[in-house]
Amino acid sequence: MSKREAIVNRKTAETEIELKVVIDGEGLFDIETGLGFFDHMLSQIARHGVFDISLKAKGDLHVDAHHTVEDVGITLGQ
């Protein structure tokens, strides 16, 4: 049986996101958004949902966290 997985990249004026999700995973994660609590919450989705998530997000955190959180959400939704 092949694993259900997706790789999604998103680049905007404010963020650059690289995401890989394996739905039939083991709960493994490698998440770096620059936002510690957000990383923690995303890791819990992976761990308890038994998904594998690899996520690298760079955003304009010097402005605020809004664009990073929003664009990660859009990317995960895709």
All heavy atoms as a GROMACS GRO file, in nm:
protein
  604
    1MET      N    1   0.085  -0.118   0.000
    1MET     CA    2   0.000   0.000   0.000
    1MET      C    3   0.089   0.124   0.000
    1MET      O    4   0.181   0.136   0.081
    1MET     CB    5  -0.089  -0.002   0.124
    1MET     CG    6  -0.182   0.116   0.133
    1MET     SD    7  -0.304   0.096   0.264
    1MET     CE    8  -0.242   0.213   0.382
    2SER      N    9   0.063   0.217  -0.090
    2SER     CA   10   0.143   0.339  -0.093
    2SER      C   11   0.090   0.438   0.010
    2SER      O   12  -0.028   0.440   0.044
    2SER     CB   13   0.139   0.400  -0.232
    2SER     OG   14   0.008   0.439  -0.265
    3LYS      N   15   0.180   0.519   0.060
    3LYS     CA   16   0.143   0.618   0.160
    3LYS      C   17   0.078   0.738   0.095
    3LYS      O   18   0.118   0.781  -0.013
    3LYS     CB   19   0.266   0.662   0.239
    3LYS     CG   20   0.319   0.555   0.329
    3LYS     CD   21   0.427   0.610   0.418
    3LYS     CE   22   0.475   0.501   0.512
    3LYS     NZ   23   0.568   0.551   0.610
    4ARG      N   24  -0.021   0.792   0.162
    4ARG     CA   25  -0.084   0.916   0.115
    4ARG      C   26   0.001   1.032   0.168
    4ARG      O   27   0.016   1.049   0.289
    4ARG     CB   28  -0.226   0.928   0.167
    4ARG     CG   29  -0.319   0.819   0.111
    4ARG     CD   30  -0.455   0.824   0.172
    4ARG     NE   31  -0.446   0.791   0.314
    4ARG     CZ   32  -0.543   0.814   0.403
    4ARG    NH1   33  -0.655   0.871   0.366
    4ARG    NH2   34  -0.528   0.779   0.529
    5GLU      N   35   0.057   1.108   0.075
    5GLU     CA   36   0.143   1.218   0.115
    5GLU      C   37   0.129   1.334   0.018
    5GLU      O   38   0.082   1.317  -0.094
    5GLU     CB   39   0.288   1.175   0.126
    5GLU     CG   40   0.350   1.128  -0.004
    5GLU     CD   41   0.494   1.085   0.016
    5GLU    OE1   42   0.518   0.990   0.093
    5GLU    OE2   43   0.581   1.145  -0.047
    6ALA      N   44   0.169   1.450   0.065
    6ALA     CA   45   0.166   1.570  -0.019
    6ALA      C   46   0.285   1.657   0.014
    6ALA      O   47   0.329   1.664   0.130
    6ALA     CB   48   0.037   1.648   0.005
    7ILE      N   49   0.336   1.722  -0.088
    7ILE     CA   50   0.440   1.823  -0.072
    7ILE      C   51   0.383   1.952  -0.129
    7ILE      O   52   0.337   1.955  -0.244
    7ILE     CB   53   0.569   1.783  -0.145
    7ILE    CG1   54   0.625   1.655  -0.084
    7ILE    CG2   55   0.670   1.898  -0.141
    7ILE    CD1   56   0.743   1.597  -0.160
    8VAL      N   57   0.383   2.056  -0.047
    8VAL     CA   58   0.328   2.184  -0.089
    8VAL      C   59   0.428   2.294  -0.055
    8VAL      O   60   0.479   2.300   0.058
    8VAL     CB   61   0.193   2.214  -0.018
    8VAL    CG1   62   0.136   2.347  -0.065
    8VAL    CG2   63   0.094   2.102  -0.041
    9ASN      N   64   0.456   2.379  -0.152
    9ASN     CA   65   0.542   2.496  -0.130
    9ASN      C   66   0.458   2.619  -0.156
    9ASN      O   67   0.379   2.622  -0.251
    9ASN     CB   68   0.663   2.493  -0.222
    9ASN     CG   69   0.755   2.378  -0.190
    9ASN    OD1   70   0.801   2.363  -0.078
    9ASN    ND2   71   0.779   2.292  -0.288
   10ARG      N   72   0.476   2.720  -0.072
   10ARG     CA   73   0.402   2.845  -0.087
   10ARG      C   74   0.499   2.960  -0.066
   10ARG      O   75   0.570   2.964   0.035
   10ARG     CB   76   0.288   2.851   0.014
   10ARG     CG   77   0.208   2.980   0.010
   10ARG     CD   78   0.095   2.977   0.112
   10ARG     NE   79   0.026   3.103   0.121
   10ARG     CZ   80  -0.074   3.141   0.044
   10ARG    NH1   81  -0.118   3.060  -0.051
   10ARG    NH2   82  -0.132   3.258   0.061
   11LYS      N   83   0.500   3.052  -0.160
   11LYS     CA   84   0.585   3.170  -0.146
   11LYS      C   85   0.501   3.294  -0.174
   11LYS      O   86   0.436   3.302  -0.278
   11LYS     CB   87   0.704   3.162  -0.242
   11LYS     CG   88   0.801   3.276  -0.223
   11LYS     CD   89   0.928   3.256  -0.301
   11LYS     CE   90   1.020   3.373  -0.268
   11LYS     NZ   91   1.156   3.351  -0.310
   12THR      N   92   0.502   3.385  -0.078
   12THR     CA   93   0.433   3.513  -0.094
   12THR      C   94   0.532   3.624  -0.065
   12THR      O   95   0.649   3.596  -0.035
   12THR     CB   96   0.313   3.525   0.003
   12THR    OG1   97   0.363   3.534   0.137
   12THR    CG2   98   0.219   3.405  -0.008
   13ALA      N   99   0.487   3.747  -0.069
   13ALA     CA  100   0.575   3.859  -0.036
   13ALA      C  101   0.618   3.854   0.111
   13ALA      O  102   0.724   3.906   0.147
   13ALA     CB  103   0.504   3.991  -0.065
   14GLU      N  104   0.537   3.788   0.196
   14GLU     CA  105   0.565   3.786   0.339
   14GLU      C  106   0.623   3.655   0.391
   14GLU      O  107   0.686   3.654   0.496
   14GLU     CB  108   0.436   3.815   0.419
   14GLU     CG  109   0.377   3.951   0.397
   14GLU     CD  110   0.286   3.958   0.274
   14GLU    OE1  111   0.242   3.852   0.225
   14GLU    OE2  112   0.261   4.069   0.226
   15THR      N  113   0.597   3.544   0.322
   15THR     CA  114   0.639   3.414   0.375
   15THR      C  115   0.693   3.322   0.266
   15THR      O  116   0.667   3.340   0.148
   15THR     CB  117   0.520   3.340   0.441
   15THR    OG1  118   0.422   3.312   0.343
   15THR    CG2  119   0.461   3.417   0.556
   16GLU      N  120   0.767   3.221   0.314
   16GLU     CA  121   0.812   3.112   0.227
   16GLU      C  122   0.797   2.983   0.306
   16GLU      O  123   0.856   2.969   0.414
   16GLU     CB  124   0.958   3.134   0.187
   16GLU     CG  125   1.007   3.037   0.084
   16GLU     CD  126   1.144   3.074   0.029
   16GLU    OE1  127   1.181   3.192   0.036
   16GLU    OE2  128   1.212   2.982  -0.017
   17ILE      N  129   0.716   2.892   0.254
   17ILE     CA  130   0.681   2.771   0.329
   17ILE      C  131   0.709   2.647   0.245
   17ILE      O  132   0.673   2.641   0.128
   17ILE     CB  133   0.533   2.775   0.370
   17ILE    CG1  134   0.508   2.897   0.459
   17ILE    CG2  135   0.492   2.645   0.439
   17ILE    CD1  136   0.364   2.928   0.483
   18GLU      N  137   0.772   2.548   0.310
   18GLU     CA  138   0.794   2.416   0.251
   18GLU      C  139   0.730   2.314   0.345
   18GLU      O  140   0.766   2.308   0.463
   18GLU     CB  141   0.944   2.387   0.239
   18GLU     CG  142   1.018   2.482   0.149
   18GLU     CD  143   1.168   2.458   0.149
   18GLU    OE1  144   1.214   2.361   0.213
   18GLU    OE2  145   1.239   2.537   0.087
   19LEU      N  146   0.638   2.236   0.293
   19LEU     CA  147   0.562   2.143   0.376
   19LEU      C  148   0.557   2.006   0.310
   19LEU      O  149   0.533   1.994   0.190
   19LEU     CB  150   0.419   2.195   0.394
   19LEU     CG  151   0.320   2.099   0.460
   19LEU    CD1  152   0.352   2.078   0.607
   19LEU    CD2  153   0.178   2.150   0.442
   20LYS      N  154   0.576   1.904   0.392
   20LYS     CA  155   0.550   1.766   0.349
   20LYS      C  156   0.466   1.702   0.459
   20LYS      O  157   0.501   1.708   0.577
   20LYS     CB  158   0.679   1.686   0.330
   20LYS     CG  159   0.652   1.542   0.288
   20LYS     CD  160   0.778   1.463   0.263
   20LYS     CE  161   0.746   1.321   0.223
   20LYS     NZ  162   0.867   1.240   0.206
   21VAL      N  163   0.356   1.641   0.419
   21VAL     CA  164   0.267   1.572   0.512
   21VAL      C  165   0.248   1.429   0.462
   21VAL      O  166   0.219   1.408   0.344
   21VAL     CB  167   0.129   1.641   0.521
   21VAL    CG1  168   0.035   1.562   0.611
   21VAL    CG2  169   0.143   1.783   0.572
   22VAL      N  170   0.265   1.334   0.553
   22VAL     CA  171   0.234   1.194   0.524
   22VAL      C  172   0.117   1.157   0.613
   22VAL      O  173   0.131   1.150   0.736
   22VAL     CB  174   0.356   1.102   0.551
   22VAL    CG1  175   0.319   0.957   0.522
   22VAL    CG2  176   0.476   1.145   0.469
   23ILE      N  177   0.001   1.138   0.551
   23ILE     CA  178  -0.120   1.107   0.627
   23ILE      C  179  -0.107   0.972   0.697
   23ILE      O  180  -0.148   0.955   0.810
   23ILE     CB  181  -0.244   1.107   0.535
   23ILE    CG1  182  -0.264   1.245   0.472
   23ILE    CG2  183  -0.369   1.062   0.609
   23ILE    CD1  184  -0.297   1.355   0.568
   24ASP      N  185  -0.049   0.874   0.629
   24ASP     CA  186  -0.031   0.741   0.686
   24ASP      C  187   0.107   0.733   0.752
   24ASP      O  188   0.189   0.647   0.721
   24ASP     CB  189  -0.043   0.635   0.576
   24ASP     CG  190  -0.175   0.645   0.502
   24ASP    OD1  191  -0.279   0.649   0.570
   24ASP    OD2  192  -0.173   0.651   0.377
   25GLY      N  193   0.131   0.824   0.844
   25GLY     CA  194   0.262   0.834   0.906
   25GLY      C  195   0.271   0.766   1.041
   25GLY      O  196   0.191   0.678   1.075
   26GLU      N  197   0.369   0.813   1.118
   26GLU     CA  198   0.396   0.755   1.250
   26GLU      C  199   0.390   0.859   1.362
   26GLU      O  200   0.424   0.828   1.475
   26GLU     CB  201   0.535   0.692   1.248
   26GLU     CG  202   0.551   0.582   1.144
   26GLU     CD  203   0.695   0.532   1.136
   26GLU    OE1  204   0.764   0.531   1.240
   26GLU    OE2  205   0.738   0.494   1.026
   27GLY      N  206   0.351   0.981   1.328
   27GLY     CA  207   0.349   1.087   1.428
   27GLY      C  208   0.481   1.160   1.441
   27GLY      O  209   0.508   1.227   1.540
   28LEU      N  210   0.564   1.149   1.338
   28LEU     CA  211   0.695   1.215   1.339
   28LEU      C  212   0.680   1.358   1.288
   28LEU      O  213   0.593   1.387   1.207
   28LEU     CB  214   0.792   1.138   1.250
   28LEU     CG  215   0.810   0.991   1.284
   28LEU    CD1  216   0.900   0.924   1.181
   28LEU    CD2  217   0.866   0.974   1.424
   29PHE      N  218   0.769   1.446   1.334
   29PHE     CA  219   0.760   1.586   1.291
   29PHE      C  220   0.896   1.653   1.296
   29PHE      O  221   0.983   1.618   1.375
   29PHE     CB  222   0.660   1.663   1.378
   29PHE     CG  223   0.686   1.654   1.525
   29PHE    CD1  224   0.771   1.742   1.588
   29PHE    CD2  225   0.627   1.554   1.601
   29PHE    CE1  226   0.796   1.733   1.725
   29PHE    CE2  227   0.650   1.544   1.738
   29PHE     CZ  228   0.736   1.634   1.799
   30ASP      N  229   0.912   1.748   1.206
   30ASP     CA  230   1.028   1.837   1.201
   30ASP      C  231   0.972   1.972   1.160
   30ASP      O  232   0.947   1.997   1.042
   30ASP     CB  233   1.131   1.786   1.100
   30ASP     CG  234   1.253   1.876   1.090
   30ASP    OD1  235   1.274   1.959   1.181
   30ASP    OD2  236   1.327   1.865   0.990
   31ILE      N  237   0.946   2.057   1.258
   31ILE     CA  238   0.870   2.180   1.236
   31ILE      C  239   0.951   2.300   1.284
   31ILE      O  240   0.996   2.303   1.398
   31ILE     CB  241   0.735   2.173   1.311
   31ILE    CG1  242   0.652   2.058   1.256
   31ILE    CG2  243   0.661   2.306   1.301
   31ILE    CD1  244   0.528   2.025   1.336
   32GLU      N  245   0.968   2.396   1.194
   32GLU     CA  246   1.040   2.520   1.227
   32GLU      C  247   0.967   2.638   1.164
   32GLU      O  248   0.973   2.658   1.043
   32GLU     CB  249   1.183   2.516   1.173
   32GLU     CG  250   1.269   2.408   1.235
   32GLU     CD  251   1.408   2.402   1.174
   32GLU    OE1  252   1.453   2.503   1.115
   32GLU    OE2  253   1.470   2.296   1.184
   33THR      N  254   0.896   2.714   1.248
   33THR     CA  255   0.827   2.833   1.199
   33THR      C  256   0.885   2.962   1.257
   33THR      O  257   0.849   3.070   1.213
   33THR     CB  258   0.677   2.830   1.235
   33THR    OG1  259   0.664   2.839   1.378
   33THR    CG2  260   0.609   2.705   1.182
   34GLY      N  261   0.971   2.949   1.357
   34GLY     CA  262   1.020   3.067   1.427
   34GLY      C  263   0.929   3.111   1.540
   34GLY      O  264   0.957   3.208   1.609
   35LEU      N  265   0.821   3.036   1.560
   35LEU     CA  266   0.723   3.066   1.666
   35LEU      C  267   0.711   2.943   1.755
   35LEU      O  268   0.646   2.844   1.718
   35LEU     CB  269   0.588   3.101   1.604
   35LEU     CG  270   0.588   3.221   1.509
   35LEU    CD1  271   0.461   3.223   1.424
   35LEU    CD2  272   0.604   3.349   1.590
   36GLY      N  273   0.774   2.947   1.870
   36GLY     CA  274   0.785   2.830   1.956
   36GLY      C  275   0.653   2.764   1.991
   36GLY      O  276   0.638   2.641   1.980
   37PHE      N  277   0.554   2.842   2.034
   37PHE     CA  278   0.427   2.782   2.074
   37PHE      C  279   0.354   2.725   1.953
   37PHE      O  280   0.293   2.617   1.961
   37PHE     CB  281   0.338   2.883   2.146
   37PHE     CG  282   0.210   2.823   2.196
   37PHE    CD1  283   0.212   2.732   2.302
   37PHE    CD2  284   0.089   2.854   2.138
   37PHE    CE1  285   0.095   2.674   2.348
   37PHE    CE2  286  -0.029   2.797   2.183
   37PHE     CZ  287  -0.027   2.707   2.289
   38PHE      N  288   0.361   2.792   1.840
   38PHE     CA  289   0.300   2.743   1.716
   38PHE      C  290   0.364   2.611   1.674
   38PHE      O  291   0.294   2.516   1.639
   38PHE     CB  292   0.312   2.849   1.607
   38PHE     CG  293   0.232   2.822   1.483
   38PHE    CD1  294   0.102   2.775   1.488
   38PHE    CD2  295   0.286   2.849   1.358
   38PHE    CE1  296   0.028   2.752   1.372
   38PHE    CE2  297   0.213   2.827   1.242
   38PHE     CZ  298   0.084   2.779   1.250
   39ASP      N  299   0.497   2.604   1.682
   39ASP     CA  300   0.568   2.478   1.653
   39ASP      C  301   0.517   2.366   1.743
   39ASP      O  302   0.493   2.253   1.698
   39ASP     CB  303   0.718   2.493   1.673
   39ASP     CG  304   0.785   2.582   1.570
   39ASP    OD1  305   0.719   2.627   1.475
   39ASP    OD2  306   0.906   2.608   1.587
   40HIS      N  307   0.501   2.397   1.870
   40HIS     CA  308   0.452   2.297   1.966
   40HIS      C  309   0.312   2.248   1.929
   40HIS      O  310   0.287   2.126   1.929
   40HIS     CB  311   0.452   2.357   2.107
   40HIS     CG  312   0.378   2.274   2.206
   40HIS    ND1  313   0.428   2.154   2.254
   40HIS    CD2  314   0.258   2.291   2.265
   40HIS    CE1  315   0.341   2.101   2.340
   40HIS    NE2  316   0.237   2.183   2.347
   41MET      N  317   0.222   2.340   1.896
   41MET     CA  318   0.086   2.301   1.864
   41MET      C  319   0.080   2.217   1.736
   41MET      O  320   0.007   2.118   1.729
   41MET     CB  321  -0.004   2.425   1.852
   41MET     CG  322  -0.019   2.501   1.983
   41MET     SD  323  -0.074   2.399   2.122
   41MET     CE  324  -0.241   2.364   2.073
   42LEU      N  325   0.159   2.255   1.636
   42LEU     CA  326   0.164   2.176   1.512
   42LEU      C  327   0.222   2.038   1.537
   42LEU      O  328   0.177   1.938   1.479
   42LEU     CB  329   0.245   2.250   1.405
   42LEU     CG  330   0.182   2.379   1.352
   42LEU    CD1  331   0.284   2.457   1.270
   42LEU    CD2  332   0.057   2.350   1.271
   43SER      N  333   0.322   2.030   1.626
   43SER     CA  334   0.380   1.899   1.657
   43SER      C  335   0.279   1.808   1.725
   43SER      O  336   0.280   1.686   1.705
   43SER     CB  337   0.506   1.915   1.744
   43SER     OG  338   0.473   1.955   1.875
   44GLN      N  339   0.189   1.866   1.802
   44GLN     CA  340   0.086   1.786   1.868
   44GLN      C  341  -0.015   1.731   1.768
   44GLN      O  342  -0.067   1.620   1.784
   44GLN     CB  343   0.016   1.867   1.977
   44GLN     CG  344   0.108   1.909   2.091
   44GLN     CD  345   0.189   1.792   2.146
   44GLN    OE1  346   0.133   1.697   2.200
   44GLN    NE2  347   0.320   1.799   2.130
   45ILE      N  348  -0.043   1.808   1.663
   45ILE     CA  349  -0.129   1.758   1.556
   45ILE      C  350  -0.064   1.635   1.492
   45ILE      O  351  -0.130   1.533   1.469
   45ILE     CB  352  -0.156   1.867   1.451
   45ILE    CG1  353  -0.244   1.977   1.511
   45ILE    CG2  354  -0.220   1.807   1.325
   45ILE    CD1  355  -0.258   2.099   1.422
   46ALA      N  356   0.065   1.646   1.465
   46ALA     CA  357   0.136   1.533   1.405
   46ALA      C  358   0.138   1.413   1.500
   46ALA      O  359   0.104   1.301   1.461
   46ALA     CB  360   0.279   1.573   1.369
   47ARG      N  361   0.177   1.437   1.623
   47ARG     CA  362   0.192   1.328   1.720
   47ARG      C  363   0.060   1.256   1.746
   47ARG      O  364   0.051   1.134   1.736
   47ARG     CB  365   0.247   1.383   1.851
   47ARG     CG  366   0.266   1.274   1.957
   47ARG     CD  367   0.331   1.330   2.079
   47ARG     NE  368   0.456   1.391   2.032
   47ARG     CZ  369   0.554   1.432   2.110
   47ARG    NH1  370   0.543   1.419   2.240
   47ARG    NH2  371   0.661   1.487   2.062
   48HIS      N  372  -0.044   1.332   1.778
   48HIS     CA  373  -0.170   1.269   1.818
   48HIS      C  374  -0.257   1.230   1.699
   48HIS      O  375  -0.343   1.142   1.711
   48HIS     CB  376  -0.246   1.360   1.914
   48HIS     CG  377  -0.171   1.381   2.042
   48HIS    ND1  378  -0.152   1.281   2.135
   48HIS    CD2  379  -0.106   1.490   2.090
   48HIS    CE1  380  -0.080   1.328   2.236
   48HIS    NE2  381  -0.050   1.454   2.211
   49GLY      N  382  -0.234   1.294   1.583
   49GLY     CA  383  -0.306   1.256   1.463
   49GLY      C  384  -0.237   1.145   1.386
   49GLY      O  385  -0.288   1.094   1.288
   50VAL      N  386  -0.116   1.110   1.432
   50VAL     CA  387  -0.032   1.008   1.371
   50VAL      C  388  -0.004   1.043   1.223
   50VAL      O  389  -0.012   0.960   1.134
   50VAL     CB  390  -0.090   0.865   1.387
   50VAL    CG1  391   0.018   0.761   1.360
   50VAL    CG2  392  -0.147   0.844   1.526
   51PHE      N  393   0.025   1.172   1.200
   51PHE     CA  394   0.071   1.221   1.070
   51PHE      C  395   0.220   1.246   1.082
   51PHE      O  396   0.269   1.273   1.191
   51PHE     CB  397   0.009   1.357   1.034
   51PHE     CG  398  -0.141   1.364   1.036
   51PHE    CD1  399  -0.204   1.474   1.090
   51PHE    CD2  400  -0.219   1.264   0.981
   51PHE    CE1  401  -0.342   1.484   1.091
   51PHE    CE2  402  -0.356   1.273   0.981
   51PHE     CZ  403  -0.419   1.384   1.037
   52ASP      N  404   0.291   1.242   0.971
   52ASP     CA  405   0.428   1.291   0.968
   52ASP      C  406   0.425   1.429   0.903
   52ASP      O  407   0.364   1.446   0.796
   52ASP     CB  408   0.519   1.199   0.887
   52ASP     CG  409   0.538   1.062   0.951
   52ASP    OD1  410   0.503   1.046   1.070
   52ASP    OD2  411   0.586   0.971   0.881
   53ILE      N  412   0.486   1.527   0.969
   53ILE     CA  413   0.487   1.663   0.916
   53ILE      C  414   0.630   1.715   0.916
   53ILE      O  415   0.697   1.713   1.020
   53ILE     CB  416   0.399   1.758   0.999
   53ILE    CG1  417   0.253   1.715   0.995
   53ILE    CG2  418   0.414   1.903   0.949
   53ILE    CD1  419   0.161   1.799   1.084
   54SER      N  420   0.673   1.759   0.800
   54SER     CA  421   0.799   1.831   0.787
   54SER      C  422   0.762   1.970   0.737
   54SER      O  423   0.700   1.983   0.630
   54SER     CB  424   0.892   1.761   0.687
   54SER     OG  425   1.009   1.838   0.669
   55LEU      N  426   0.796   2.072   0.815
   55LEU     CA  427   0.752   2.208   0.784
   55LEU      C  428   0.864   2.307   0.813
   55LEU      O  429   0.917   2.310   0.924
   55LEU     CB  430   0.629   2.244   0.867
   55LEU     CG  431   0.581   2.388   0.860
   55LEU    CD1  432   0.525   2.420   0.723
   55LEU    CD2  433   0.476   2.413   0.967
   56LYS      N  434   0.898   2.385   0.712
   56LYS     CA  435   0.993   2.496   0.729
   56LYS      C  436   0.921   2.621   0.683
   56LYS      O  437   0.874   2.628   0.568
   56LYS     CB  438   1.119   2.476   0.644
   56LYS     CG  439   1.193   2.347   0.672
   56LYS     CD  440   1.258   2.347   0.807
   56LYS     CE  441   1.337   2.222   0.831
   56LYS     NZ  442   1.280   2.130   0.924
   57ALA      N  443   0.908   2.718   0.770
   57ALA     CA  444   0.840   2.843   0.735
   57ALA      C  445   0.928   2.961   0.774
   57ALA      O  446   0.978   2.968   0.885
   57ALA     CB  447   0.705   2.852   0.807
   58LYS      N  448   0.946   3.050   0.679
   58LYS     CA  449   1.016   3.176   0.703
   58LYS      C  450   0.916   3.286   0.676
   58LYS      O  451   0.850   3.288   0.571
   58LYS     CB  452   1.136   3.191   0.610
   58LYS     CG  453   1.242   3.087   0.629
   58LYS     CD  454   1.352   3.105   0.527
   58LYS     CE  455   1.450   2.989   0.536
   58LYS     NZ  456   1.548   2.991   0.428
   59GLY      N  457   0.903   3.376   0.772
   59GLY     CA  458   0.806   3.484   0.755
   59GLY      C  459   0.858   3.615   0.809
   59GLY      O  460   0.966   3.622   0.867
   60ASP      N  461   0.779   3.718   0.791
   60ASP     CA  462   0.815   3.852   0.837
   60ASP      C  463   0.781   3.869   0.986
   60ASP      O  464   0.701   3.952   1.024
   60ASP     CB  465   0.747   3.958   0.751
   60ASP     CG  466   0.596   3.949   0.750
   60ASP    OD1  467   0.540   3.851   0.806
   60ASP    OD2  468   0.532   4.039   0.693
   61LEU      N  469   0.848   3.787   1.068
   61LEU     CA  470   0.819   3.788   1.212
   61LEU      C  471   0.857   3.920   1.278
   61LEU      O  472   0.809   3.950   1.387
   61LEU     CB  473   0.891   3.672   1.281
   61LEU     CG  474   0.847   3.532   1.235
   61LEU    CD1  475   0.927   3.425   1.308
   61LEU    CD2  476   0.698   3.512   1.254
   62HIS      N  477   0.942   3.999   1.213
   62HIS     CA  478   0.976   4.131   1.267
   62HIS      C  479   0.854   4.224   1.263
   62HIS      O  480   0.848   4.321   1.339
   62HIS     CB  481   1.093   4.194   1.190
   62HIS     CG  482   1.062   4.218   1.046
   62HIS    ND1  483   1.062   4.115   0.953
   62HIS    CD2  484   1.030   4.330   0.978
   62HIS    CE1  485   1.031   4.165   0.834
   62HIS    NE2  486   1.011   4.295   0.846
   63VAL      N  487   0.756   4.193   1.178
   63VAL     CA  488   0.630   4.269   1.174
   63VAL      C  489   0.534   4.211   1.277
   63VAL      O  490   0.492   4.279   1.369
   63VAL     CB  491   0.568   4.266   1.032
   63VAL    CG1  492   0.433   4.334   1.030
   63VAL    CG2  493   0.663   4.328   0.931
   64ASP      N  494   0.498   4.084   1.260
   64ASP     CA  495   0.418   4.008   1.356
   64ASP      C  496   0.407   3.863   1.308
   64ASP      O  497   0.464   3.827   1.206
   64ASP     CB  498   0.281   4.070   1.382
   64ASP     CG  499   0.186   4.065   1.262
   64ASP    OD1  500   0.214   3.993   1.165
   64ASP    OD2  501   0.083   4.134   1.267
   65ALA      N  502   0.333   3.782   1.380
   65ALA     CA  503   0.322   3.640   1.348
   65ALA      C  504   0.208   3.610   1.251
   65ALA      O  505   0.197   3.498   1.201
   65ALA     CB  506   0.302   3.560   1.476
   66HIS      N  507   0.124   3.708   1.224
   66HIS     CA  508   0.000   3.686   1.148
   66HIS      C  509   0.023   3.618   1.014
   66HIS      O  510  -0.042   3.518   0.983
   66HIS     CB  511  -0.072   3.820   1.127
   66HIS     CG  512  -0.187   3.812   1.035
   66HIS    ND1  513  -0.313   3.778   1.079
   66HIS    CD2  514  -0.197   3.830   0.901
   66HIS    CE1  515  -0.395   3.776   0.975
   66HIS    NE2  516  -0.328   3.808   0.866
   67HIS      N  517   0.113   3.669   0.932
   67HIS     CA  518   0.132   3.613   0.798
   67HIS      C  519   0.184   3.470   0.804
   67HIS      O  520   0.141   3.384   0.726
   67HIS     CB  521   0.228   3.699   0.716
   67HIS     CG  522   0.175   3.834   0.684
   67HIS    ND1  523   0.243   3.949   0.713
   67HIS    CD2  524   0.058   3.874   0.628
   67HIS    CE1  525   0.172   4.052   0.676
   67HIS    NE2  526   0.058   4.010   0.624
   68THR      N  527   0.275   3.443   0.895
   68THR     CA  528   0.330   3.308   0.907
   68THR      C  529   0.222   3.208   0.947
   68THR      O  530   0.207   3.103   0.884
   68THR     CB  531   0.446   3.305   1.009
   68THR    OG1  532   0.547   3.396   0.964
   68THR    CG2  533   0.504   3.166   1.023
   69VAL      N  534   0.146   3.241   1.049
   69VAL     CA  535   0.040   3.151   1.097
   69VAL      C  536  -0.066   3.132   0.989
   69VAL      O  537  -0.108   3.019   0.960
   69VAL     CB  538  -0.023   3.203   1.227
   69VAL    CG1  539  -0.144   3.120   1.267
   69VAL    CG2  540   0.081   3.204   1.339
   70GLU      N  541  -0.108   3.241   0.926
   70GLU     CA  542  -0.210   3.233   0.821
   70GLU      C  543  -0.163   3.147   0.703
   70GLU      O  544  -0.236   3.059   0.657
   70GLU     CB  545  -0.245   3.373   0.772
   70GLU     CG  546  -0.347   3.376   0.660
   70GLU     CD  547  -0.378   3.516   0.615
   70GLU    OE1  548  -0.289   3.604   0.615
   70GLU    OE2  549  -0.495   3.538   0.576
   71ASP      N  550  -0.042   3.172   0.654
   71ASP     CA  551   0.006   3.100   0.536
   71ASP      C  552   0.037   2.954   0.567
   71ASP      O  553   0.020   2.868   0.480
   71ASP     CB  554   0.125   3.173   0.475
   71ASP     CG  555   0.084   3.300   0.402
   71ASP    OD1  556  -0.038   3.326   0.390
   71ASP    OD2  557   0.171   3.375   0.359
   72VAL      N  558   0.081   2.923   0.688
   72VAL     CA  559   0.098   2.782   0.726
   72VAL      C  560  -0.038   2.713   0.725
   72VAL      O  561  -0.052   2.602   0.673
   72VAL     CB  562   0.168   2.767   0.863
   72VAL    CG1  563   0.153   2.625   0.916
   72VAL    CG2  564   0.314   2.805   0.853
   73GLY      N  565  -0.140   2.778   0.777
   73GLY     CA  566  -0.275   2.722   0.776
   73GLY      C  567  -0.326   2.698   0.635
   73GLY      O  568  -0.384   2.593   0.606
   74ILE      N  569  -0.303   2.794   0.547
   74ILE     CA  570  -0.345   2.778   0.406
   74ILE      C  571  -0.271   2.660   0.344
   74ILE      O  572  -0.331   2.577   0.273
   74ILE     CB  573  -0.318   2.908   0.328
   74ILE    CG1  574  -0.417   3.016   0.373
   74ILE    CG2  575  -0.330   2.884   0.178
   74ILE    CD1  576  -0.382   3.156   0.324
   75THR      N  577  -0.142   2.650   0.369
   75THR     CA  578  -0.060   2.544   0.311
   75THR      C  579  -0.104   2.407   0.363
   75THR      O  580  -0.118   2.311   0.286
   75THR     CB  581   0.089   2.568   0.341
   75THR    OG1  582   0.123   2.699   0.295
   75THR    CG2  583   0.176   2.467   0.270
   76LEU      N  584  -0.128   2.396   0.493
   76LEU     CA  585  -0.177   2.269   0.549
   76LEU      C  586  -0.313   2.232   0.491
   76LEU      O  587  -0.340   2.115   0.463
   76LEU     CB  588  -0.186   2.277   0.700
   76LEU     CG  589  -0.060   2.252   0.779
   76LEU    CD1  590  -0.078   2.291   0.924
   76LEU    CD2  591  -0.017   2.107   0.767
   77GLY      N  592  -0.396   2.330   0.468
   77GLY     CA  593  -0.528   2.306   0.412
   77GLY      C  594  -0.525   2.256   0.269
   77GLY      O  595  -0.614   2.182   0.226
   78GLN      N  596  -0.422   2.293   0.196
   78GLN     CA  597  -0.411   2.248   0.057
   78GLN      C  598  -0.376   2.101   0.053
   78GLN      O  599  -0.403   2.032  -0.039
   78GLN     CB  600  -0.304   2.329  -0.018
   78GLN     CG  601  -0.346   2.471  -0.041
   78GLN     CD  602  -0.238   2.553  -0.112
   78GLN    OE1  603  -0.118   2.526  -0.092
   78GLN    NE2  604  -0.277   2.651  -0.187
   0.00000   0.00000   0.00000
